[in-house]
């Protein structure tokens, strides 16, 4: 699984757990991917058994992305590996240090995110 597929899989699984429908255009907008990129990515993920493309109940012209049980299992494995890596990296840190680290990371991410107040475009 590529990193792009892993990120998209996480996005899809999260929304599936929330009971929310996801369409290819949602992935295009969220990840700022082109339509051809999303189309190819979903085709490869479908071939690997991670997703199914289903007609939307609201608009049969649109295809809703459904995650498979295999996708949910693989996503959980990825989350477990990330959790284990984080536990290893913060071993010996106090709760306050971990909180401070998370706050610093959040600030760095904010600095990398375009802001409409500064003339950028919100993703």
C-alpha positions as a printed Julia matrix, in Angstrom:
123×3 Matrix{Float64}:
   0.0    0.0     0.0
   1.38   3.42   -0.95
   1.41   6.34    1.47
  -1.29   8.12   -0.56
  -3.48   5.02   -0.41
  -2.87   4.78    3.33
  -3.9    8.41    3.92
  -7.01   8.01    1.77
  -7.85   4.71    3.47
  -7.66   6.4     6.87
  -9.92   9.2     5.64
 -12.43   6.72    4.21
 -12.46   4.5     7.3
 -12.93   7.47    9.62
 -15.95   8.7     7.64
 -17.35   5.17    7.34
 -17.22   4.84   11.13
 -19.12   8.14   11.37
 -21.75   6.8     8.96
 -20.9    9.48    6.39
 -20.94   8.9     2.65
 -17.75   9.78    0.76
 -17.49  10.47   -2.95
 -14.41  10.84   -5.16
 -14.87  14.63   -5.25
 -14.57  14.66   -1.43
 -11.13  13.06   -1.71
 -10.15  15.51   -4.46
 -11.06  18.46   -2.23
  -9.65  17.13    1.05
  -6.28  16.01   -0.32
  -6.08  18.55   -3.18
  -5.69  15.69   -5.68
  -6.72  15.95   -9.32
  -9.65  13.93  -10.64
  -7.39  11.57  -12.66
  -5.2   10.98   -9.59
  -8.2   10.08   -7.42
  -9.69   7.92  -10.16
  -6.48   5.89  -10.53
  -5.96   5.66   -6.79
  -9.49   4.34   -6.23
  -9.15   1.86   -9.1
  -6.0    0.42   -7.53
  -7.6    0.33   -4.08
 -10.65  -1.42   -5.53
  -8.42  -3.98   -7.27
  -6.74  -4.68   -3.91
 -10.12  -5.22   -2.23
 -10.1   -2.1    -0.01
 -13.06  -0.26   -1.53
 -16.14  -0.78   -3.67
 -17.7    1.87   -5.88
 -21.47   1.91   -5.4
 -24.15   4.05   -7.04
 -25.35   6.82   -4.74
 -28.89   6.45   -3.42
 -29.42  10.21   -3.92
 -27.9   10.54   -7.39
 -27.3    7.4    -9.43
 -24.8    9.3   -11.62
 -22.45   9.61   -8.61
 -20.43   6.75   -7.2
 -20.16   6.45   -3.43
 -16.99   4.9    -2.03
 -17.67   1.99    0.33
 -14.87   0.54    2.44
 -14.55  -3.2     2.85
 -13.94  -5.18    6.03
 -10.4   -5.74    4.76
  -9.9   -1.96    4.57
 -11.08  -1.5     8.14
  -8.69  -4.25    9.34
  -5.7   -2.83    7.47
  -6.49   0.69    8.68
  -6.6   -0.55   12.27
  -3.22  -2.23   11.78
  -1.77   1.07   10.49
  -3.25   2.96   13.47
  -1.85   0.36   15.87
   1.62   0.68   14.31
   1.49   4.48   14.53
   0.38   4.26   18.16
   3.24   1.87   18.99
   5.74   4.17   17.25
   4.44   7.19   19.17
   4.65   5.33   22.49
   8.25   4.43   21.7
   9.16   8.01   20.74
   7.67   9.56   23.9
   8.97   6.93   26.3
  10.25   8.69   29.4
   8.4   11.94   28.66
   6.15  13.42   31.33
   2.48  14.07   30.59
   3.27  17.79   30.49
   6.08  17.24   27.98
   3.81  15.15   25.75
   1.13  17.86   25.9
   3.72  20.51   25.07
   5.0   18.42   22.15
   1.48  18.0    20.77
   0.89  21.75   21.09
   4.13  22.51   19.25
   3.22  20.07   16.46
  -0.23  21.66   16.18
   1.39  25.1    15.84
   3.76  23.81   13.14
   0.87  22.29   11.2
  -1.03  25.57   11.54
   2.01  27.42   10.15
   2.01  25.12    7.11
  -1.72  25.48    6.5
  -2.7   28.32    4.17
  -4.86  30.86    5.95
  -7.46  33.05    4.24
  -6.54  35.92    6.61
  -3.04  35.93    5.14
  -4.18  35.79    1.52
  -4.0   32.0     1.25
  -6.7   29.51    0.47
  -8.15  27.22    3.11
  -8.05  23.55    2.1
